[in-house]
Amino acid sequence: RTVQEAAVLEWGSSAIITALDASVAWFGPQTSDAALLEVETQPVIAQPLDGLRKETKQLYQDYLKQQQKEKKEPEQEETQPNDTDTDSDTDARTTEDGNEEGAEQDPSSDDLGGDTNSTAPIIFEVPIQPLDNADDIVGNLCIMTTHAGVSGVELALMAQASGAAALLVVNVADGHRPDDIYRLPIPENDEERAASIDIPVVMISLNSAQMLATALLDPELPNARELARQAGFSTKYMPHRVRLYAGDDRPFFEDVQAVSPTIYLIHDLLKEAECDRLIQQANTAGLERLSNSDNPRKQDILQYTAAPDRFVNVDRVTLWQGFL
């Protein structure tokens, strides 16, 4: 992740402030448009939460299945042998209705019966219309999820059509990475609609969404966990107002690996000048550079690595042992 996509969602008073990391989408106001990205308002959960109403969900699922099938069919066709043993005397034969077997059918024919084994292509476009609770969303922060697989641009268009001040997308696509967030992309050939989005659009992780949903629940209560379970993902324990703004040079976390071991990167924890001073102090204080150690256990592939092609945005990593 980069500073250009870093945003902050926070709530609370001057005494206690809770902040969550968010990632700005590739469309809508960017972090460079600081004033346009700043929003302070009430969070409202969209209905439907994933952008698809009940009557359209099945059609959309069928459409996705068809897309997957079409991707597999070319691979299967490559493995099937061509039939070159057809006799010339079995060319087109006339049937009772005057058509010829094996001849190409008129695509303009009104006969829609066709082959009962064939499947007509499913053409589906996600309906872009105000959400069911648009009256509550007007002027507020609309919360939606990636559950149905609807694109970020389409979710944003729905929120914008409902009068939302901003859209907060919860990443629920990968349950194995509950801290993962990313910049919502612009789908291919959807640049025109993406350019029409003028509200801030950011993503937060599933774990962050759970923190937001239980912000006002006292964790010291003996039945706090049960109360949270009963409330589910709702606004019952959400803060009444939240603030969204560009992260700028504020440190932010990136979920690199979820398990074995769990790894996070903290971006912008130190300024470049601070890093230079630490390196200078380490070099002059006589600390042991682990890459120079004779102990194999203290040597690692990341020690003193100079491989930008393998570690994006990382030029060199050096570790020392000791005290400054």
Contacts in CASP RR format, 6 or more apart in sequence:
PFRMAT RR
TARGET T0000
AUTHOR 0000-0000-0000
METHOD contacts of the structure
MODEL  1
RTVQEAAVLEWGSSAIITALDASVAWFGPQTSDAALLEVETQPVIAQPLD
GLRKETKQLYQDYLKQQQKEKKEPEQEETQPNDTDTDSDTDARTTEDGNE
EGAEQDPSSDDLGGDTNSTAPIIFEVPIQPLDNADDIVGNLCIMTTHAGV
SGVELALMAQASGAAALLVVNVADGHRPDDIYRLPIPENDEERAASIDIP
VVMISLNSAQMLATALLDPELPNARELARQAGFSTKYMPHRVRLYAGDDR
PFFEDVQAVSPTIYLIHDLLKEAECDRLIQQANTAGLERLSNSDNPRKQD
ILQYTAAPDRFVNVDRVTLWQGFL
1 23 0 8 1.000
1 182 0 8 1.000
1 252 0 8 1.000
1 254 0 8 1.000
1 267 0 8 1.000
2 313 0 8 1.000
3 31 0 8 1.000
3 247 0 8 1.000
3 248 0 8 1.000
3 249 0 8 1.000
3 267 0 8 1.000
3 268 0 8 1.000
4 24 0 8 1.000
4 30 0 8 1.000
4 31 0 8 1.000
4 32 0 8 1.000
5 23 0 8 1.000
5 24 0 8 1.000
5 31 0 8 1.000
5 183 0 8 1.000
6 21 0 8 1.000
6 22 0 8 1.000
6 23 0 8 1.000
6 24 0 8 1.000
6 31 0 8 1.000
6 246 0 8 1.000
6 247 0 8 1.000
6 248 0 8 1.000
6 250 0 8 1.000
6 252 0 8 1.000
6 267 0 8 1.000
6 268 0 8 1.000
7 21 0 8 1.000
7 22 0 8 1.000
7 23 0 8 1.000
7 24 0 8 1.000
7 31 0 8 1.000
7 37 0 8 1.000
7 200 0 8 1.000
7 202 0 8 1.000
7 244 0 8 1.000
7 245 0 8 1.000
7 246 0 8 1.000
7 247 0 8 1.000
8 19 0 8 1.000
8 20 0 8 1.000
8 21 0 8 1.000
8 22 0 8 1.000
8 243 0 8 1.000
8 244 0 8 1.000
8 245 0 8 1.000
8 246 0 8 1.000
8 247 0 8 1.000
8 250 0 8 1.000
8 252 0 8 1.000
9 19 0 8 1.000
9 20 0 8 1.000
9 22 0 8 1.000
9 168 0 8 1.000
9 202 0 8 1.000
9 204 0 8 1.000
9 208 0 8 1.000
9 212 0 8 1.000
9 242 0 8 1.000
9 243 0 8 1.000
9 244 0 8 1.000
10 17 0 8 1.000
10 18 0 8 1.000
10 19 0 8 1.000
10 20 0 8 1.000
10 242 0 8 1.000
10 243 0 8 1.000
11 17 0 8 1.000
11 18 0 8 1.000
11 215 0 8 1.000
11 239 0 8 1.000
11 241 0 8 1.000
11 242 0 8 1.000
11 243 0 8 1.000
12 18 0 8 1.000
12 239 0 8 1.000
18 211 0 8 1.000
18 215 0 8 1.000
20 204 0 8 1.000
20 208 0 8 1.000
20 211 0 8 1.000
20 212 0 8 1.000
21 181 0 8 1.000
21 204 0 8 1.000
21 205 0 8 1.000
21 208 0 8 1.000
21 252 0 8 1.000
21 253 0 8 1.000
22 168 0 8 1.000
22 181 0 8 1.000
22 202 0 8 1.000
22 203 0 8 1.000
22 204 0 8 1.000
22 208 0 8 1.000
22 244 0 8 1.000
23 181 0 8 1.000
23 182 0 8 1.000
23 183 0 8 1.000
23 184 0 8 1.000
23 202 0 8 1.000
23 203 0 8 1.000
23 204 0 8 1.000
24 30 0 8 1.000
24 31 0 8 1.000
24 37 0 8 1.000
24 183 0 8 1.000
24 200 0 8 1.000
24 201 0 8 1.000
24 202 0 8 1.000
24 246 0 8 1.000
25 152 0 8 1.000
25 156 0 8 1.000
25 169 0 8 1.000
25 183 0 8 1.000
25 184 0 8 1.000
25 185 0 8 1.000
25 201 0 8 1.000
25 202 0 8 1.000
25 203 0 8 1.000
26 183 0 8 1.000
26 184 0 8 1.000
26 185 0 8 1.000
26 186 0 8 1.000
26 194 0 8 1.000
27 153 0 8 1.000
27 156 0 8 1.000
27 184 0 8 1.000
27 186 0 8 1.000
27 194 0 8 1.000
27 195 0 8 1.000
27 197 0 8 1.000
27 201 0 8 1.000
28 156 0 8 1.000
28 194 0 8 1.000
28 197 0 8 1.000
28 198 0 8 1.000
28 199 0 8 1.000
28 200 0 8 1.000
28 201 0 8 1.000
29 36 0 8 1.000
29 37 0 8 1.000
29 198 0 8 1.000
29 199 0 8 1.000
29 200 0 8 1.000
30 37 0 8 1.000
31 37 0 8 1.000
31 246 0 8 1.000
31 247 0 8 1.000
31 248 0 8 1.000
34 245 0 8 1.000
34 246 0 8 1.000
34 248 0 8 1.000
36 198 0 8 1.000
36 200 0 8 1.000
37 200 0 8 1.000
37 244 0 8 1.000
37 245 0 8 1.000
37 246 0 8 1.000
38 243 0 8 1.000
38 244 0 8 1.000
38 245 0 8 1.000
38 246 0 8 1.000
39 141 0 8 1.000
39 165 0 8 1.000
39 166 0 8 1.000
39 200 0 8 1.000
39 243 0 8 1.000
39 244 0 8 1.000
39 245 0 8 1.000
40 241 0 8 1.000
40 242 0 8 1.000
40 243 0 8 1.000
40 244 0 8 1.000
41 139 0 8 1.000
41 140 0 8 1.000
41 141 0 8 1.000
41 165 0 8 1.000
41 166 0 8 1.000
41 241 0 8 1.000
41 242 0 8 1.000
42 140 0 8 1.000
42 141 0 8 1.000
42 240 0 8 1.000
42 241 0 8 1.000
42 242 0 8 1.000
43 140 0 8 1.000
43 141 0 8 1.000
43 143 0 8 1.000
43 168 0 8 1.000
43 212 0 8 1.000
43 235 0 8 1.000
43 238 0 8 1.000
43 239 0 8 1.000
43 242 0 8 1.000
44 133 0 8 1.000
44 136 0 8 1.000
44 137 0 8 1.000
44 140 0 8 1.000
44 141 0 8 1.000
44 142 0 8 1.000
44 143 0 8 1.000
44 235 0 8 1.000
45 143 0 8 1.000
45 233 0 8 1.000
45 234 0 8 1.000
45 235 0 8 1.000
46 131 0 8 1.000
46 133 0 8 1.000
46 137 0 8 1.000
46 142 0 8 1.000
46 143 0 8 1.000
46 144 0 8 1.000
46 158 0 8 1.000
46 159 0 8 1.000
46 162 0 8 1.000
47 131 0 8 1.000
47 132 0 8 1.000
47 133 0 8 1.000
48 54 0 8 1.000
48 131 0 8 1.000
48 132 0 8 1.000
49 143 0 8 1.000
49 144 0 8 1.000
49 145 0 8 1.000
49 147 0 8 1.000
49 233 0 8 1.000
50 144 0 8 1.000
50 145 0 8 1.000
50 146 0 8 1.000
50 147 0 8 1.000
50 148 0 8 1.000
50 149 0 8 1.000
50 150 0 8 1.000
51 126 0 8 1.000
51 131 0 8 1.000
51 144 0 8 1.000
51 148 0 8 1.000
51 150 0 8 1.000
51 154 0 8 1.000
51 155 0 8 1.000
51 158 0 8 1.000
52 60 0 8 1.000
52 126 0 8 1.000
52 148 0 8 1.000
52 150 0 8 1.000
53 127 0 8 1.000
53 132 0 8 1.000
56 126 0 8 1.000
56 127 0 8 1.000
57 148 0 8 1.000
59 122 0 8 1.000
59 124 0 8 1.000
60 124 0 8 1.000
60 126 0 8 1.000
60 148 0 8 1.000
62 122 0 8 1.000
62 124 0 8 1.000
63 122 0 8 1.000
63 123 0 8 1.000
63 124 0 8 1.000
64 149 0 8 1.000
66 119 0 8 1.000
66 121 0 8 1.000
66 122 0 8 1.000
92 100 0 8 1.000
92 101 0 8 1.000
92 102 0 8 1.000
92 103 0 8 1.000
93 100 0 8 1.000
93 101 0 8 1.000
94 100 0 8 1.000
94 101 0 8 1.000
95 101 0 8 1.000
99 105 0 8 1.000
126 150 0 8 1.000
126 151 0 8 1.000
126 154 0 8 1.000
128 154 0 8 1.000
128 157 0 8 1.000
128 158 0 8 1.000
128 161 0 8 1.000
129 158 0 8 1.000
129 161 0 8 1.000
130 158 0 8 1.000
130 161 0 8 1.000
130 162 0 8 1.000
130 163 0 8 1.000
131 137 0 8 1.000
131 142 0 8 1.000
131 158 0 8 1.000
131 159 0 8 1.000
131 161 0 8 1.000
131 162 0 8 1.000
133 162 0 8 1.000
134 161 0 8 1.000
134 162 0 8 1.000
134 163 0 8 1.000
137 159 0 8 1.000
137 162 0 8 1.000
137 163 0 8 1.000
137 164 0 8 1.000
138 162 0 8 1.000
138 163 0 8 1.000
138 164 0 8 1.000
139 163 0 8 1.000
139 164 0 8 1.000
139 165 0 8 1.000
140 164 0 8 1.000
140 165 0 8 1.000
141 164 0 8 1.000
141 165 0 8 1.000
141 166 0 8 1.000
141 167 0 8 1.000
141 168 0 8 1.000
141 242 0 8 1.000
141 244 0 8 1.000
142 159 0 8 1.000
142 162 0 8 1.000
142 164 0 8 1.000
142 166 0 8 1.000
142 167 0 8 1.000
142 168 0 8 1.000
143 168 0 8 1.000
143 170 0 8 1.000
143 209 0 8 1.000
144 155 0 8 1.000
144 158 0 8 1.000
144 159 0 8 1.000
144 167 0 8 1.000
144 168 0 8 1.000
144 169 0 8 1.000
144 170 0 8 1.000
145 169 0 8 1.000
145 170 0 8 1.000
145 171 0 8 1.000
145 172 0 8 1.000
146 152 0 8 1.000
146 169 0 8 1.000
146 170 0 8 1.000
146 171 0 8 1.000
146 172 0 8 1.000
146 173 0 8 1.000
147 172 0 8 1.000
147 173 0 8 1.000
149 173 0 8 1.000
151 184 0 8 1.000
151 187 0 8 1.000
151 190 0 8 1.000
152 169 0 8 1.000
152 184 0 8 1.000
152 201 0 8 1.000
153 184 0 8 1.000
153 186 0 8 1.000
153 187 0 8 1.000
153 190 0 8 1.000
153 193 0 8 1.000
153 194 0 8 1.000
153 197 0 8 1.000
155 167 0 8 1.000
155 169 0 8 1.000
155 201 0 8 1.000
156 167 0 8 1.000
156 197 0 8 1.000
156 199 0 8 1.000
156 201 0 8 1.000
157 193 0 8 1.000
157 196 0 8 1.000
157 197 0 8 1.000
159 166 0 8 1.000
159 167 0 8 1.000
159 199 0 8 1.000
159 201 0 8 1.000
160 167 0 8 1.000
160 197 0 8 1.000
160 198 0 8 1.000
160 199 0 8 1.000
164 199 0 8 1.000
165 199 0 8 1.000
165 200 0 8 1.000
166 199 0 8 1.000
166 200 0 8 1.000
166 201 0 8 1.000
166 202 0 8 1.000
166 244 0 8 1.000
167 199 0 8 1.000
167 200 0 8 1.000
167 201 0 8 1.000
167 202 0 8 1.000
168 202 0 8 1.000
168 203 0 8 1.000
168 204 0 8 1.000
168 244 0 8 1.000
169 184 0 8 1.000
169 201 0 8 1.000
169 202 0 8 1.000
169 203 0 8 1.000
169 204 0 8 1.000
170 203 0 8 1.000
170 204 0 8 1.000
170 205 0 8 1.000
170 206 0 8 1.000
170 208 0 8 1.000
170 209 0 8 1.000
171 180 0 8 1.000
171 181 0 8 1.000
171 182 0 8 1.000
171 203 0 8 1.000
171 204 0 8 1.000
171 205 0 8 1.000
171 206 0 8 1.000
172 206 0 8 1.000
174 180 0 8 1.000
175 206 0 8 1.000
176 258 0 8 1.000
177 255 0 8 1.000
177 258 0 8 1.000
178 205 0 8 1.000
178 206 0 8 1.000
178 207 0 8 1.000
178 258 0 8 1.000
179 205 0 8 1.000
179 206 0 8 1.000
179 207 0 8 1.000
179 208 0 8 1.000
179 253 0 8 1.000
179 255 0 8 1.000
179 258 0 8 1.000
179 264 0 8 1.000
180 205 0 8 1.000
180 255 0 8 1.000
180 258 0 8 1.000
181 203 0 8 1.000
181 204 0 8 1.000
181 205 0 8 1.000
181 208 0 8 1.000
181 255 0 8 1.000
182 203 0 8 1.000
183 203 0 8 1.000
184 201 0 8 1.000
184 203 0 8 1.000
186 194 0 8 1.000
200 244 0 8 1.000
202 244 0 8 1.000
204 212 0 8 1.000
205 255 0 8 1.000
209 233 0 8 1.000
210 233 0 8 1.000
212 238 0 8 1.000
212 239 0 8 1.000
212 242 0 8 1.000
213 228 0 8 1.000
213 231 0 8 1.000
213 232 0 8 1.000
213 233 0 8 1.000
213 234 0 8 1.000
213 235 0 8 1.000
213 237 0 8 1.000
213 238 0 8 1.000
214 228 0 8 1.000
214 231 0 8 1.000
214 237 0 8 1.000
215 237 0 8 1.000
215 238 0 8 1.000
215 239 0 8 1.000
216 237 0 8 1.000
216 238 0 8 1.000
216 239 0 8 1.000
217 224 0 8 1.000
217 227 0 8 1.000
217 228 0 8 1.000
217 231 0 8 1.000
217 237 0 8 1.000
218 224 0 8 1.000
221 227 0 8 1.000
227 237 0 8 1.000
228 237 0 8 1.000
231 237 0 8 1.000
249 268 0 8 1.000
249 271 0 8 1.000
250 268 0 8 1.000
251 266 0 8 1.000
251 267 0 8 1.000
251 268 0 8 1.000
251 269 0 8 1.000
252 266 0 8 1.000
252 267 0 8 1.000
252 268 0 8 1.000
253 264 0 8 1.000
253 265 0 8 1.000
253 266 0 8 1.000
253 267 0 8 1.000
254 264 0 8 1.000
254 265 0 8 1.000
254 266 0 8 1.000
254 267 0 8 1.000
255 264 0 8 1.000
256 263 0 8 1.000
256 264 0 8 1.000
256 265 0 8 1.000
257 263 0 8 1.000
270 278 0 8 1.000
278 324 0 8 1.000
279 318 0 8 1.000
281 324 0 8 1.000
282 320 0 8 1.000
282 324 0 8 1.000
285 324 0 8 1.000
287 320 0 8 1.000
287 321 0 8 1.000
287 322 0 8 1.000
287 323 0 8 1.000
287 324 0 8 1.000
288 320 0 8 1.000
288 321 0 8 1.000
288 322 0 8 1.000
289 303 0 8 1.000
289 304 0 8 1.000
289 318 0 8 1.000
289 319 0 8 1.000
289 320 0 8 1.000
290 298 0 8 1.000
290 299 0 8 1.000
290 300 0 8 1.000
290 303 0 8 1.000
290 319 0 8 1.000
290 320 0 8 1.000
290 321 0 8 1.000
291 299 0 8 1.000
291 303 0 8 1.000
291 304 0 8 1.000
291 318 0 8 1.000
291 319 0 8 1.000
293 299 0 8 1.000
293 321 0 8 1.000
298 321 0 8 1.000
300 319 0 8 1.000
302 317 0 8 1.000
302 319 0 8 1.000
303 317 0 8 1.000
303 318 0 8 1.000
303 319 0 8 1.000
304 316 0 8 1.000
304 317 0 8 1.000
304 318 0 8 1.000
305 311 0 8 1.000
305 314 0 8 1.000
305 316 0 8 1.000
305 317 0 8 1.000
306 315 0 8 1.000
306 316 0 8 1.000
308 314 0 8 1.000
308 315 0 8 1.000
311 317 0 8 1.000
END
